[in-house]
Every structure is written in C-alpha cells, then in structure tokens.
Amino acid sequence: MVMNHDIIIITHVFAVLIGFIVYAILKKRKRSAKSIYKLIDDLEKKYIY
C-alpha cells in the first residue's frame, strides 16, 4: 500500500514537471510584436517593392 502511494505521488510530480517544461517551451517560442512587424516589413520589401 505504501509503495502504491509513493508511485502515485511520483507520477503526479513528473506530470507537473513535464507540463511546466512544455509551457516554458511554448512561452519562449511565442513571437513578440516587434518581431512580427519586422517579418511583415521584410515580406513587403521582398514582394511589393
């Protein structure tokens, strides 16, 4: 019984840890408004002018 309780706690800790890592990676990949405007400007220069 004690062994099963430890496994359940460890599983939850790993699930929270993996969730936090995924959240951190997704948050880091989000583009800032400045980089989006630069991308649009570069595309305008390439295809319009």
Secondary structure, DSSP 8 states (H G I E B T S, - for coil): -HHHHHHHHHHHHHHHHHHHHHHHHHHHHS--HHHHHHHHHHHHHHHT-
